[in-house]
């Protein structure tokens, strides 16, 4: 080793103390713009389908955005809950939204690790969307369990099972019909982290 190499080795900064790359303003603006676009689209389709009980595209869009944009979708879910609270006022449903949508995003992220290509995960995403709708009421019953015990939670969940069935079936149909064309269009125009994973 030369003297210069030895000096460099002595002054080498430990891994944990290395300076991080400077913040990229352009990337920050891009991230903010993408999240604003996701939020606007989710809110628009939510309002458009409000007249149909438990038929919604929010589940589908969070699924697609998680595949395309990854972890930043969780921030969008919190912003979505914030806007819904401003529109409809506060209630116990706000607590539910604060964990139900991030839960979906985490599950889709895990699923996407096993099926990085869209065509490989197609049926799994459709099944997941259906199960998410079917068990949406059960997941939302957790605050009732904490506040009123298991009987209150189970009673609340059972009362909403017909709506959960509609939710699950409609989620499956929407994902079955829309997933392939939406993902194909998104990949074609270069949206998301890995635009070529079709």
ROLUM-612263 format. One record per residue: residue in three letters; residue number from 1; x, z, y of N, C-alpha, C, O in turn. Coordinates in steps of 0.2 Angstrom, whole numbers. Atoms other than C-alpha are relative to their C-alpha. Layout:
# residues N
+-----+-----+-------+-------+-------+-------+-------+-------+-------+-------+-------+-------+-------+-------+
|   r |   k |    nX |    nZ |    nY |   caX |   caZ |   caY |    cX |    cZ |    cY |    oX |    oZ |    oY |
+-----+-----+-------+-------+-------+-------+-------+-------+-------+-------+-------+-------+-------+-------+
| ALA | NUM |     X |     Z |     Y |     X |     Z |     Y |     X |     Z |     Y |     X |     Z |     Y |
...
+-----+-----+-------+-------+-------+-------+-------+-------+-------+-------+-------+-------+-------+-------+
END
This chain:
# residues 198
+-----+-----+-------+-------+-------+-------+-------+-------+-------+-------+-------+-------+-------+-------+
|   r |   k |    nX |    nZ |    nY |   caX |   caZ |   caY |    cX |    cZ |    cY |    oX |    oZ |    oY |
+-----+-----+-------+-------+-------+-------+-------+-------+-------+-------+-------+-------+-------+-------+
| UNK |   1 |     4 |     0 |    -6 |     0 |     0 |     0 |     4 |     0 |     6 |     9 |     4 |     7 |
| UNK |   2 |    -4 |     1 |    -6 |     7 |    -5 |    17 |    -2 |     7 |     5 |    -7 |    10 |     3 |
| UNK |   3 |     1 |    -5 |    -4 |     8 |     8 |    31 |    -6 |     0 |     4 |   -10 |     5 |     5 |
| UNK |   4 |     6 |     2 |    -3 |    -6 |     0 |    40 |    -6 |     2 |    -4 |   -11 |     5 |    -2 |
| UNK |   5 |     5 |    -2 |     5 |   -17 |     2 |    24 |    -1 |     7 |    -1 |    -6 |    10 |    -1 |
| UNK |   6 |     0 |    -7 |     1 |   -12 |    20 |    22 |    -3 |     4 |     6 |    -7 |     8 |     5 |
| UNK |   7 |     3 |    -3 |    -6 |   -16 |    24 |    40 |    -8 |    -1 |     0 |   -12 |     4 |     2 |
| UNK |   8 |     7 |     1 |     0 |   -33 |    16 |    38 |    -4 |     4 |    -5 |   -10 |     7 |    -4 |
| UNK |   9 |     3 |    -4 |     5 |   -37 |    26 |    22 |     0 |     7 |     3 |    -5 |    10 |     1 |
| UNK |  10 |     1 |    -7 |    -2 |   -33 |    42 |    31 |    -5 |     1 |     5 |    -9 |     6 |     5 |
| UNK |  11 |     5 |     0 |    -6 |   -44 |    38 |    46 |    -7 |    -2 |    -3 |   -12 |    -3 |     1 |
| UNK |  12 |     6 |     2 |     3 |   -58 |    32 |    34 |    -6 |     5 |     1 |    -5 |    11 |    -1 |
| UNK |  13 |     5 |    -4 |    -2 |   -75 |    39 |    40 |    -4 |     1 |    -7 |    -6 |    -3 |   -10 |
| UNK |  14 |     4 |    -1 |     6 |   -85 |    48 |    26 |    -7 |    -4 |     0 |    -9 |    -5 |     5 |
| UNK |  15 |     7 |     4 |     0 |  -101 |    39 |    20 |    -5 |     3 |     4 |    -9 |    -1 |     8 |
| UNK |  16 |     6 |    -3 |    -3 |  -113 |    51 |    27 |     1 |     0 |     8 |    -4 |     2 |    12 |
| UNK |  17 |    -2 |    -1 |    -8 |  -104 |    51 |    45 |     1 |    -7 |     3 |     2 |    -7 |     9 |
| UNK |  18 |     0 |     7 |    -3 |  -104 |    32 |    47 |    -5 |    -1 |     5 |   -11 |     1 |     4 |
| UNK |  19 |     5 |     2 |    -6 |  -112 |    26 |    63 |    -5 |    -5 |    -3 |    -3 |   -10 |    -6 |
| UNK |  20 |     5 |     5 |     2 |  -128 |    17 |    59 |     0 |    -6 |     5 |     2 |    -6 |    10 |
| UNK |  21 |     1 |     6 |    -4 |  -131 |    -1 |    65 |    -4 |     1 |     6 |    -9 |     5 |     6 |
| UNK |  22 |     4 |    -1 |    -6 |  -137 |    -2 |    83 |    -7 |    -2 |    -1 |    -8 |    -7 |    -5 |
| UNK |  23 |     7 |     2 |     0 |  -156 |    -3 |    85 |    -1 |    -7 |     2 |     2 |    -9 |     8 |
| UNK |  24 |     1 |     7 |    -1 |  -161 |   -21 |    85 |    -7 |    -1 |     4 |   -12 |     0 |     1 |
| UNK |  25 |     6 |     0 |    -4 |  -174 |   -23 |    99 |    -5 |    -6 |    -2 |   -11 |    -5 |    -3 |
| UNK |  26 |     4 |     5 |     2 |  -180 |   -40 |    93 |    -4 |     2 |    -7 |   -10 |     0 |    -8 |
| UNK |  27 |     3 |    -2 |     7 |  -183 |   -33 |    75 |    -6 |     5 |     2 |   -11 |     5 |    -2 |
| UNK |  28 |     5 |    -5 |    -2 |  -193 |   -18 |    83 |    -6 |    -3 |     3 |   -11 |    -1 |     1 |
| UNK |  29 |     6 |     4 |    -3 |  -204 |   -30 |    93 |    -4 |    -4 |    -5 |   -10 |    -4 |    -6 |
| UNK |  30 |     3 |     3 |     6 |  -207 |   -40 |    77 |    -4 |     4 |    -4 |   -10 |     3 |    -6 |
| UNK |  31 |     4 |    -5 |     4 |  -212 |   -25 |    67 |    -6 |     3 |     4 |   -11 |     3 |     0 |
| UNK |  32 |     6 |    -2 |    -4 |  -224 |   -19 |    81 |    -5 |    -5 |     0 |   -11 |    -4 |    -1 |
| UNK |  33 |     5 |     6 |     0 |  -232 |   -36 |    82 |    -3 |    -1 |    -7 |    -9 |    -2 |    -7 |
| UNK |  34 |     3 |     1 |     7 |  -234 |   -37 |    63 |    -5 |     5 |    -1 |   -10 |     4 |    -4 |
| UNK |  35 |     5 |    -6 |     1 |  -242 |   -20 |    63 |    -6 |    -1 |     4 |   -12 |     1 |     1 |
| UNK |  36 |     5 |     1 |    -4 |  -253 |   -24 |    77 |    -5 |    -6 |    -3 |   -11 |    -5 |    -3 |
| UNK |  37 |     4 |     5 |     4 |  -259 |   -40 |    68 |    -3 |     2 |    -6 |    -9 |     1 |    -7 |
| UNK |  38 |     3 |    -3 |     6 |  -262 |   -31 |    52 |    -6 |     4 |     2 |   -12 |     4 |    -1 |
| UNK |  39 |     5 |    -4 |    -2 |  -272 |   -18 |    61 |    -6 |    -3 |     3 |   -12 |    -2 |     2 |
| UNK |  40 |     5 |     4 |    -3 |  -282 |   -31 |    71 |    -4 |    -3 |    -5 |   -11 |    -3 |    -5 |
| UNK |  41 |     4 |     3 |     6 |  -287 |   -40 |    55 |    -4 |     4 |    -4 |   -10 |     3 |    -5 |
| UNK |  42 |     4 |    -5 |     4 |  -292 |   -25 |    46 |    -6 |     2 |     3 |   -11 |     3 |     1 |
| UNK |  43 |     6 |    -2 |    -4 |  -303 |   -19 |    60 |    -5 |    -6 |     1 |   -11 |    -4 |     0 |
| UNK |  44 |     5 |     5 |    -1 |  -311 |   -36 |    62 |    -4 |    -1 |    -6 |   -10 |    -2 |    -6 |
| UNK |  45 |     4 |     1 |     6 |  -316 |   -38 |    44 |    -4 |     6 |    -2 |    -9 |     5 |    -5 |
| UNK |  46 |     4 |    -6 |     1 |  -321 |   -20 |    43 |    -7 |    -1 |     4 |   -12 |     1 |     1 |
| UNK |  47 |     6 |     0 |    -5 |  -333 |   -23 |    58 |    -5 |    -6 |    -3 |   -11 |    -5 |    -3 |
| UNK |  48 |     4 |     6 |     3 |  -339 |   -40 |    50 |    -4 |     2 |    -6 |   -10 |    -1 |    -7 |
| UNK |  49 |     3 |    -2 |     6 |  -344 |   -32 |    34 |    -4 |     6 |     0 |    -6 |     9 |    -5 |
| UNK |  50 |     3 |    -7 |     0 |  -351 |   -16 |    40 |    -7 |     0 |    -2 |   -10 |     5 |    -4 |
| UNK |  51 |     7 |     0 |     2 |  -369 |   -22 |    36 |    -1 |     1 |    -7 |    -6 |     2 |   -10 |
| UNK |  52 |     1 |    -1 |     8 |  -365 |   -22 |    17 |     3 |     6 |    -2 |     9 |     8 |    -1 |
| UNK |  53 |    -2 |    -7 |     3 |  -364 |    -5 |     9 |     5 |    -1 |    -5 |     4 |    -4 |   -10 |
| UNK |  54 |    -6 |    -1 |     4 |  -347 |    -2 |     1 |     3 |    -7 |    -3 |     6 |    -7 |    -8 |
| UNK |  55 |    -4 |     6 |     1 |  -342 |   -20 |     1 |     4 |    -1 |     6 |     2 |    -2 |    12 |
| UNK |  56 |    -5 |     0 |    -5 |  -326 |   -21 |    11 |     6 |    -4 |    -2 |     8 |    -5 |    -8 |
| UNK |  57 |    -6 |     4 |     1 |  -310 |   -31 |    13 |     6 |     4 |     2 |    12 |     2 |     1 |
| UNK |  58 |    -5 |    -4 |    -2 |  -300 |   -16 |    19 |     5 |     1 |    -6 |    11 |     1 |    -5 |
| UNK |  59 |    -4 |    -1 |     6 |  -294 |   -12 |     1 |     5 |    -6 |    -1 |    10 |    -5 |    -3 |
| UNK |  60 |    -4 |     6 |     2 |  -289 |   -30 |    -2 |     6 |    -1 |     5 |    11 |    -3 |     3 |
| UNK |  61 |    -5 |     2 |    -5 |  -280 |   -32 |    15 |     6 |     5 |    -1 |    12 |     3 |     0 |
| UNK |  62 |    -5 |    -4 |     1 |  -270 |   -16 |    12 |     4 |    -2 |    -6 |    10 |    -1 |    -6 |
| UNK |  63 |    -4 |     2 |     6 |  -265 |   -22 |    -5 |     4 |    -6 |     2 |    10 |    -6 |     0 |
| UNK |  64 |    -4 |     6 |    -2 |  -259 |   -39 |     2 |     5 |     2 |     5 |    11 |     0 |     4 |
| UNK |  65 |    -5 |    -2 |    -5 |  -250 |   -31 |    17 |     5 |     4 |    -3 |    11 |     4 |    -1 |
| UNK |  66 |    -5 |    -4 |     3 |  -241 |   -19 |     6 |     5 |    -4 |    -4 |    11 |    -3 |    -4 |
| UNK |  67 |    -4 |     5 |     3 |  -235 |   -33 |    -5 |     5 |    -4 |     5 |    11 |    -5 |     3 |
| UNK |  68 |    -4 |     4 |    -5 |  -229 |   -43 |    10 |     4 |     4 |     5 |    10 |     2 |     6 |
| UNK |  69 |    -4 |    -4 |    -5 |  -223 |   -29 |    22 |     2 |     7 |    -2 |     6 |    10 |     1 |
| UNK |  70 |    -3 |    -6 |     3 |  -220 |   -14 |    11 |    -2 |     7 |     4 |    -8 |     7 |     6 |
| UNK |  71 |     2 |    -7 |    -3 |  -219 |     4 |    19 |    -3 |     0 |     6 |    -7 |     5 |     8 |
| UNK |  72 |     3 |    -1 |    -6 |  -224 |     0 |    36 |    -7 |    -1 |     0 |   -11 |     1 |     5 |
| UNK |  73 |     7 |     0 |     1 |  -241 |    -3 |    30 |    -3 |     7 |     0 |    -9 |     8 |     2 |
| UNK |  74 |     2 |    -7 |     0 |  -243 |    16 |    28 |    -1 |     2 |     8 |    -6 |     5 |     9 |
| UNK |  75 |     1 |    -1 |    -7 |  -241 |    17 |    47 |    -7 |    -3 |     3 |   -10 |    -1 |     7 |
| UNK |  76 |     6 |     4 |    -2 |  -255 |     4 |    49 |    -6 |     4 |    -2 |   -11 |     4 |     1 |
| UNK |  77 |     5 |    -4 |     3 |  -266 |    15 |    38 |    -2 |     6 |     4 |    -8 |     7 |     5 |
| UNK |  78 |     1 |    -6 |    -5 |  -264 |    30 |    50 |    -3 |    -3 |     6 |    -8 |     0 |     9 |
| UNK |  79 |     2 |     2 |    -6 |  -267 |    19 |    65 |    -8 |    -2 |    -1 |   -12 |    -2 |     3 |
| UNK |  80 |     7 |     2 |     2 |  -283 |    12 |    56 |    -5 |     6 |     0 |   -10 |     6 |     3 |
| UNK |  81 |     4 |    -6 |     0 |  -289 |    29 |    53 |    -1 |     3 |     7 |    -7 |     5 |     9 |
| UNK |  82 |     1 |    -3 |    -7 |  -286 |    34 |    72 |    -5 |    -4 |     3 |    -9 |    -2 |     7 |
| UNK |  83 |     5 |     4 |    -4 |  -296 |    19 |    78 |    -7 |     1 |    -3 |   -12 |     1 |     1 |
| UNK |  84 |     6 |    -1 |     3 |  -310 |    22 |    66 |    -3 |     7 |     3 |    -9 |     8 |     4 |
| UNK |  85 |     2 |    -6 |    -2 |  -311 |    40 |    72 |    -2 |    -1 |     8 |    -7 |     2 |    10 |
| UNK |  86 |     3 |     1 |    -7 |  -312 |    34 |    90 |    -6 |    -4 |     1 |   -10 |    -2 |     5 |
| UNK |  87 |     6 |     4 |     0 |  -326 |    22 |    86 |    -6 |     4 |    -3 |   -11 |     4 |     0 |
| UNK |  88 |     5 |    -4 |     4 |  -336 |    34 |    74 |     0 |     7 |     1 |    -5 |    11 |    -1 |
| UNK |  89 |     0 |    -7 |    -1 |  -331 |    51 |    80 |     4 |     3 |    -6 |     4 |     0 |   -12 |
| UNK |  90 |    -4 |    -3 |     6 |  -322 |    64 |    69 |    -5 |     3 |    -5 |   -11 |     4 |    -3 |
| UNK |  91 |     4 |    -3 |     5 |  -328 |    71 |    53 |     4 |     1 |    -6 |    10 |     0 |    -6 |
| UNK |  92 |    -4 |    -2 |     6 |  -323 |    76 |    35 |     3 |    -7 |    -3 |     8 |    -7 |    -6 |
| UNK |  93 |    -2 |     7 |     3 |  -321 |    57 |    31 |     7 |    -2 |     3 |    11 |    -5 |     0 |
| UNK |  94 |    -6 |     1 |    -3 |  -306 |    57 |    43 |     6 |     3 |    -5 |    11 |    -1 |    -6 |
| UNK |  95 |    -5 |    -3 |     5 |  -296 |    69 |    31 |     0 |    -5 |    -6 |     6 |    -6 |    -8 |
| UNK |  96 |     0 |     4 |     6 |  -301 |    58 |    17 |     4 |    -7 |     1 |     8 |    -9 |    -3 |
| UNK |  97 |    -3 |     6 |    -1 |  -295 |    42 |    25 |     8 |     1 |     1 |    12 |    -3 |     0 |
| UNK |  98 |    -7 |    -2 |    -2 |  -278 |    51 |    30 |     4 |     0 |    -7 |    10 |    -1 |    -7 |
| UNK |  99 |    -3 |     0 |     6 |  -274 |    52 |    11 |    -2 |    -6 |    -5 |     2 |    -8 |    -9 |
| UNK | 100 |     2 |     5 |     5 |  -284 |    39 |     2 |     3 |    -7 |     1 |     5 |   -10 |    -4 |
| UNK | 101 |    -3 |     7 |    -1 |  -277 |    23 |    11 |     7 |     0 |    -2 |    10 |    -4 |    -5 |
| UNK | 102 |    -7 |     0 |     2 |  -259 |    29 |    10 |     1 |     0 |    -8 |     6 |    -2 |   -11 |
| UNK | 103 |    -1 |     0 |     8 |  -262 |    33 |    -9 |    -1 |    -7 |    -3 |     3 |    -9 |    -7 |
| UNK | 104 |     1 |     7 |     2 |  -268 |    15 |   -11 |     7 |    -4 |     1 |     9 |    -7 |    -4 |
| UNK | 105 |    -6 |     3 |    -1 |  -252 |     9 |    -3 |     6 |     2 |    -4 |    10 |    -3 |    -6 |
| UNK | 106 |    -5 |    -2 |     4 |  -241 |    19 |   -13 |    -1 |    -3 |    -7 |     4 |    -5 |   -10 |
| UNK | 107 |     1 |     2 |     6 |  -249 |    14 |   -29 |     1 |    -8 |    -1 |     4 |   -10 |    -6 |
| UNK | 108 |    -1 |     8 |    -1 |  -248 |    -5 |   -24 |     7 |    -1 |     0 |    10 |    -5 |    -3 |
| UNK | 109 |    -7 |     0 |     0 |  -230 |    -2 |   -20 |     4 |     1 |    -7 |     8 |    -3 |    -9 |
| UNK | 110 |    -3 |    -1 |     6 |  -226 |     5 |   -37 |    -2 |    -6 |    -5 |     2 |    -8 |    -9 |
| UNK | 111 |     2 |     5 |     4 |  -236 |    -9 |   -45 |     4 |    -7 |     1 |     6 |   -10 |    -3 |
| UNK | 112 |    -4 |     6 |    -2 |  -227 |   -22 |   -35 |     8 |     0 |    -3 |    11 |    -5 |    -4 |
| UNK | 113 |    -7 |     0 |     3 |  -210 |   -16 |   -42 |     0 |    -3 |    -7 |     5 |    -6 |    -9 |
| UNK | 114 |     1 |     2 |     7 |  -216 |   -20 |   -60 |    -1 |    -8 |     0 |     0 |   -11 |    -4 |
| UNK | 115 |     2 |     7 |     0 |  -223 |   -37 |   -54 |     2 |    -3 |     7 |    -2 |    -4 |    11 |
| UNK | 116 |    -3 |     3 |    -6 |  -212 |   -44 |   -40 |    -3 |    -7 |     2 |    -4 |    -9 |     8 |
| UNK | 117 |     3 |     6 |    -1 |  -220 |   -61 |   -42 |    -7 |     0 |     0 |   -10 |     3 |    -4 |
| UNK | 118 |     8 |     0 |    -1 |  -238 |   -64 |   -36 |    -3 |    -2 |    -6 |    -8 |     2 |    -8 |
| UNK | 119 |     4 |     3 |     6 |  -243 |   -74 |   -51 |     0 |     5 |    -6 |    -5 |     5 |   -10 |
| UNK | 120 |     0 |    -4 |     5 |  -237 |   -61 |   -63 |    -4 |     7 |     1 |    -7 |     9 |    -4 |
| UNK | 121 |     4 |    -6 |    -1 |  -246 |   -46 |   -55 |    -8 |    -2 |     2 |   -11 |     3 |     3 |
| UNK | 122 |     6 |     2 |    -2 |  -262 |   -56 |   -51 |    -6 |     4 |    -3 |   -10 |     8 |     0 |
| UNK | 123 |     6 |    -4 |     4 |  -274 |   -48 |   -65 |     1 |     7 |     1 |    -4 |    11 |     2 |
| UNK | 124 |    -1 |    -7 |    -1 |  -266 |   -31 |   -62 |    -2 |     2 |     7 |    -5 |     8 |     7 |
| UNK | 125 |     3 |    -2 |    -6 |  -270 |   -31 |   -44 |    -7 |     0 |     1 |   -10 |     4 |     4 |
| UNK | 126 |     8 |     0 |     0 |  -288 |   -36 |   -47 |    -2 |     6 |    -4 |    -7 |     9 |    -1 |
| UNK | 127 |     2 |    -6 |     4 |  -289 |   -22 |   -60 |     1 |     6 |     4 |    -4 |    10 |     5 |
| UNK | 128 |    -2 |    -6 |    -4 |  -281 |   -10 |   -48 |    -6 |     1 |     6 |    -8 |     6 |     7 |
| UNK | 129 |     5 |     0 |    -5 |  -293 |   -15 |   -34 |    -7 |     2 |    -2 |   -10 |     6 |     1 |
| UNK | 130 |     6 |    -3 |     3 |  -308 |   -12 |   -45 |     0 |     7 |    -2 |    -5 |    11 |     0 |
| UNK | 131 |     0 |    -7 |     1 |  -302 |     5 |   -51 |     0 |     4 |     6 |    -2 |     9 |     7 |
| UNK | 132 |     0 |    -4 |    -7 |  -298 |    10 |   -33 |    -7 |     1 |     3 |    -9 |     6 |     5 |
| UNK | 133 |     7 |     0 |    -3 |  -316 |     6 |   -28 |    -4 |     5 |    -4 |    -8 |     9 |    -2 |
| UNK | 134 |     4 |    -5 |     5 |  -323 |    15 |   -44 |     1 |     7 |     1 |    -3 |    11 |     1 |
| UNK | 135 |    -2 |    -7 |     0 |  -313 |    31 |   -41 |     1 |     2 |     8 |     3 |     7 |     9 |
| UNK | 136 |    -1 |    -1 |    -7 |  -314 |    30 |   -22 |    -4 |     7 |     2 |    -1 |    11 |     6 |
| UNK | 137 |     4 |    -6 |    -1 |  -328 |    43 |   -22 |     3 |     6 |    -3 |     3 |    12 |     0 |
| UNK | 138 |    -3 |    -5 |     4 |  -319 |    54 |   -34 |     6 |     3 |     4 |     7 |     9 |     5 |
| UNK | 139 |    -6 |    -2 |    -4 |  -303 |    54 |   -23 |    -2 |     3 |     7 |     1 |     8 |     9 |
| UNK | 140 |     3 |    -3 |    -7 |  -314 |    58 |    -7 |    -3 |     6 |    -1 |    -5 |    10 |     4 |
| UNK | 141 |     3 |    -7 |     1 |  -321 |    73 |   -16 |     4 |     6 |     1 |     2 |    11 |     0 |
| UNK | 142 |    -5 |    -6 |     0 |  -305 |    83 |   -15 |    -1 |     5 |     6 |    -1 |    11 |     5 |
| UNK | 143 |     1 |    -5 |    -5 |  -309 |    91 |     2 |    -6 |     4 |    -1 |    -7 |    10 |     0 |
| UNK | 144 |     6 |    -4 |     2 |  -326 |    96 |    -5 |     2 |     5 |    -5 |    -1 |    11 |    -5 |
| UNK | 145 |    -3 |    -5 |     6 |  -317 |   104 |   -20 |     3 |     6 |     4 |     3 |    12 |     2 |
| UNK | 146 |    -4 |    -6 |    -3 |  -306 |   114 |    -8 |    -5 |     4 |     4 |    -4 |    10 |     4 |
| UNK | 147 |     4 |    -4 |    -4 |  -320 |   119 |     4 |    -6 |     4 |    -4 |    -8 |     9 |    -3 |
| UNK | 148 |     5 |    -3 |     4 |  -334 |   122 |    -9 |     0 |     1 |    -7 |    -4 |     3 |   -11 |
| UNK | 149 |    -2 |    -1 |     7 |  -326 |   122 |   -26 |    -2 |    -6 |    -4 |    -5 |   -11 |    -1 |
| UNK | 150 |     1 |     6 |     4 |  -328 |   111 |   -41 |    -7 |    -3 |     0 |    -8 |    -9 |    -1 |
| UNK | 151 |     7 |     2 |     1 |  -347 |   111 |   -42 |    -2 |    -5 |     6 |    -5 |   -10 |     5 |
| UNK | 152 |     1 |     4 |    -6 |  -348 |   105 |   -24 |     3 |    -7 |     0 |     0 |   -12 |     2 |
| UNK | 153 |    -4 |     6 |     1 |  -335 |    91 |   -27 |    -4 |    -5 |    -5 |    -5 |   -10 |    -3 |
| UNK | 154 |     3 |     4 |     5 |  -343 |    85 |   -43 |    -7 |    -2 |     2 |    -9 |    -8 |     1 |
| UNK | 155 |     7 |     2 |    -2 |  -361 |    85 |   -36 |     1 |    -6 |     5 |    -3 |   -10 |     5 |
| UNK | 156 |    -1 |     5 |    -5 |  -355 |    75 |   -21 |     2 |    -7 |    -3 |     0 |   -12 |    -1 |
| UNK | 157 |    -3 |     6 |     3 |  -345 |    63 |   -32 |    -6 |    -4 |    -4 |    -7 |   -10 |    -3 |
| UNK | 158 |     5 |     3 |     4 |  -360 |    60 |   -44 |    -5 |    -3 |     4 |    -8 |    -9 |     2 |
| UNK | 159 |     5 |     3 |    -4 |  -372 |    57 |   -30 |     2 |    -7 |     3 |    -2 |   -11 |     4 |
| UNK | 160 |    -2 |     7 |    -3 |  -361 |    42 |   -24 |     2 |    -5 |    -5 |     5 |   -10 |    -3 |
| UNK | 161 |    -3 |     5 |     5 |  -357 |    34 |   -41 |    -3 |    -7 |     1 |     1 |   -12 |     0 |
| UNK | 162 |     2 |     7 |    -1 |  -369 |    20 |   -38 |     4 |    -4 |     5 |     5 |   -10 |     4 |
| UNK | 163 |    -4 |     3 |    -5 |  -360 |    16 |   -22 |     7 |    -2 |    -2 |    10 |    -7 |     0 |
| UNK | 164 |    -7 |     2 |     3 |  -343 |    17 |   -31 |     0 |    -6 |    -5 |     5 |    -9 |    -5 |
| UNK | 165 |     1 |     6 |     4 |  -349 |     5 |   -44 |     0 |    -7 |     4 |     3 |   -12 |     2 |
| UNK | 166 |     0 |     6 |    -5 |  -353 |    -8 |   -30 |     6 |    -1 |     3 |     9 |    -7 |     3 |
| UNK | 167 |    -6 |     1 |    -3 |  -337 |    -4 |   -22 |     5 |    -3 |    -5 |     9 |    -7 |    -3 |
| UNK | 168 |    -5 |     3 |     5 |  -327 |    -7 |   -38 |    -1 |    -7 |    -2 |     4 |   -11 |    -2 |
| UNK | 169 |     2 |     7 |     2 |  -336 |   -23 |   -43 |     2 |    -5 |     6 |     5 |   -10 |     5 |
| UNK | 170 |    -1 |     4 |    -5 |  -335 |   -30 |   -26 |     8 |    -1 |     2 |    10 |    -6 |     3 |
| UNK | 171 |    -8 |     1 |    -1 |  -316 |   -26 |   -24 |     3 |    -5 |    -5 |     7 |    -9 |    -4 |
| UNK | 172 |    -3 |     5 |     6 |  -313 |   -35 |   -41 |    -1 |    -7 |     2 |     3 |   -11 |     2 |
| UNK | 173 |     2 |     7 |    -2 |  -323 |   -50 |   -35 |     4 |    -3 |     5 |     7 |    -9 |     5 |
| UNK | 174 |    -4 |     2 |    -6 |  -314 |   -51 |   -18 |     7 |    -1 |    -2 |    10 |    -6 |     1 |
| UNK | 175 |    -7 |     1 |     1 |  -297 |   -49 |   -25 |     1 |    -6 |    -5 |     6 |   -10 |    -4 |
| UNK | 176 |     0 |     5 |     4 |  -301 |   -61 |   -39 |     0 |    -7 |     3 |     4 |   -12 |     2 |
| UNK | 177 |     1 |     7 |    -4 |  -306 |   -75 |   -27 |     5 |    -1 |     5 |     7 |    -6 |     6 |
| UNK | 178 |    -4 |     1 |    -6 |  -295 |   -72 |   -12 |     8 |     1 |    -1 |    12 |    -1 |     3 |
| UNK | 179 |    -7 |    -2 |     1 |  -278 |   -65 |   -19 |     4 |    -6 |     0 |     9 |    -7 |     4 |
| UNK | 180 |    -4 |     6 |     0 |  -271 |   -82 |   -24 |     1 |    -4 |     6 |     6 |    -5 |     8 |
| UNK | 181 |    -1 |     4 |    -6 |  -275 |   -92 |    -9 |     3 |     3 |     6 |     7 |     0 |     9 |
| UNK | 182 |    -3 |    -3 |    -5 |  -271 |   -79 |     3 |     7 |     1 |     0 |    11 |     0 |     4 |
| UNK | 183 |    -7 |    -1 |     1 |  -254 |   -75 |    -4 |     4 |    -7 |     0 |     9 |    -7 |     3 |
| UNK | 184 |    -3 |     6 |    -1 |  -250 |   -93 |    -6 |     1 |    -3 |     7 |     6 |    -5 |     9 |
| UNK | 185 |    -1 |     2 |    -7 |  -254 |   -96 |    12 |     5 |     4 |     4 |     9 |     2 |     8 |
| UNK | 186 |    -5 |    -4 |    -3 |  -244 |   -81 |    17 |     7 |    -2 |    -1 |    11 |    -1 |     3 |
| UNK | 187 |    -7 |     2 |     2 |  -229 |   -86 |     8 |     2 |    -7 |     3 |     8 |    -8 |     5 |
| UNK | 188 |    -1 |     7 |    -3 |  -231 |  -104 |    14 |     3 |     0 |     8 |     7 |    -3 |    10 |
| UNK | 189 |    -2 |     0 |    -7 |  -230 |   -99 |    32 |     6 |     6 |     2 |     8 |     7 |     7 |
| UNK | 190 |    -6 |    -4 |    -1 |  -216 |   -86 |    29 |    -1 |     7 |     2 |     3 |    11 |     5 |
| UNK | 191 |     1 |    -7 |    -2 |  -225 |   -69 |    31 |     3 |     4 |    -5 |     4 |     3 |   -11 |
| UNK | 192 |    -2 |    -6 |     4 |  -218 |   -53 |    24 |     8 |     0 |    -1 |    11 |    -4 |     2 |
| UNK | 193 |    -7 |    -1 |     1 |  -201 |   -48 |    17 |     3 |    -5 |    -4 |     8 |    -7 |    -3 |
| UNK | 194 |    -3 |     5 |     4 |  -199 |   -60 |     3 |    -5 |    -6 |    -1 |    -9 |    -7 |    -5 |
| UNK | 195 |     5 |     5 |    -1 |  -208 |   -76 |     8 |     0 |    -5 |    -6 |    -5 |    -9 |    -7 |
| UNK | 196 |     0 |     5 |     5 |  -203 |   -86 |    -8 |    -2 |     3 |    -7 |    -2 |     0 |   -12 |
| UNK | 197 |     2 |    -3 |     6 |  -210 |   -74 |   -21 |    -7 |    -2 |    -2 |   -12 |     2 |     0 |
| UNK | 198 |     7 |     2 |     1 |  -225 |   -84 |   -27 |    -1 |     0 |    -8 |    -7 |    -2 |   -10 |
+-----+-----+-------+-------+-------+-------+-------+-------+-------+-------+-------+-------+-------+-------+
END
